Amino acid sequence: MDYYTENLAEFGSRERSMAAELLSQPLPDGFCDDGVRVAFNKNSGFVFLVNDDYQCAMMNGDTLEIFHNTPHDGIEGFLSDLIAENEPGDLHREDAEYLIQCAENEGLELTGEWLACAG
């Protein structure tokens, strides 16, 4: 069974409503606007935006944010959560560098060990 779809005919009314909310929001800083489309994971129930660079944007509360997937270990989450839940020294170097770069791109102010590593 294919759990991923961009076909709106496969969206239920709940998912179409979620898609409308996504489309009414400005794209997050750092989210490329090439080939933006709505997608639905039928397994998780999540509706999100995806683009030609395979970035994903989802609602985090009332805000549309990039949902990250780190390049080495594939840790997933919103940037603020990933920074709060991890220390750079506990992550693979590539993942820590990726999160620092994302914080700079998205205007997230770093503190503590994260700030020291960014400097």
N, C-alpha and C positions, 0 to 999 in steps of 0.2 A: 504494500500500500504506500502511496506517495503522500507524505505528510505536509509537503510544502506546495503552496499554490499561489499564483498571481492572478488566477482566473476568478473574477468577481462572481461568476455564476456559482462557484463553490463556497462563497461566503454566505453565512446566514445573516439574519437581520442584525444580530448583536455585532457581528464582525463588520458589517457595512457601516453601522453607527460608529464603531471604533475607527474605521478607515476615514470617515468624514471628519472626526475630531483630529486625526493626524494631519489631514490635508488642510485643515484650517489654521495650523500652527506654522510659524516661520521655521525654516530649516535651522538646525543647530550650527553654531560656529564650528568650522572644520569639516562639515558634512558636504561632500562634493555633490553638485546638483546635476551631474550628467546621468541621464537614464534613470531618474528617480521613479519608483513604482511602489505600489502597495502590495504587501505579501501577507500570507496567513500560514501559520504553522498549525495544522489541524490536530496535531498531537498535544501541543502545549496550550493551544487556544490563543496564542499571542498574535496580534496584528501589528505590523511594523512597516516602515519604509526601508527600501533597499536601493542601492544605486549601482552603477557600472563598476565601481571600485570595491564592491561587496561590503560597503559600510552598511550598518543597520542603525536605524533611529526608532526609538520607542518612547512612549509616554512614561515619565518618571514623576508620578503625582500629576501636577498640572502643566508640566514642562516637557517638551519634546527634546530628548537628549540622545546622543550617540550611545549605543550599547556596544561596548568594546569586547574584543577577543584578543588577548595578548599573543604575540607572535611565537613565542617559544613553548610555553606550557598550556596555552589555550584557556587561560583564566578568563571568565566572562563576567561582565557587569557594567554598571554605570561608573564613570570615572571617579566621582566623589566617593562612591562605596569602595571601589578598588583601592583608592589611596587611603581611606580610613581603616580598611580591614587588613592592610599589608604594610610592611616596612620594606624599603628598597633592598636592604641586605638579606631579606628572606626570599627574594625573588631571583630568578635567573637574570643575569645582566641585561639581556635583550628585552625582557619584559619590563624591568625597571626603567630602562631608557625609553621604551615605547610609552609608558605611562607619563614620564616626565615631559616628553615631546607633546603628548596629547594635552597635558595640563597647560603647556605654553600655548598650543593652538586654540584651546577652548577658553583661555583666560581664567583658569582655576588657580588660585593662589596656593602655593605650596608652603608647608611649615615643617619644622622639626627635621628629621632625617631626610625627608624628601627635598627640602630646601637645600640642605647641605650637599646632596648628591647632584642637584640641578646646577649648583654654582660651579 
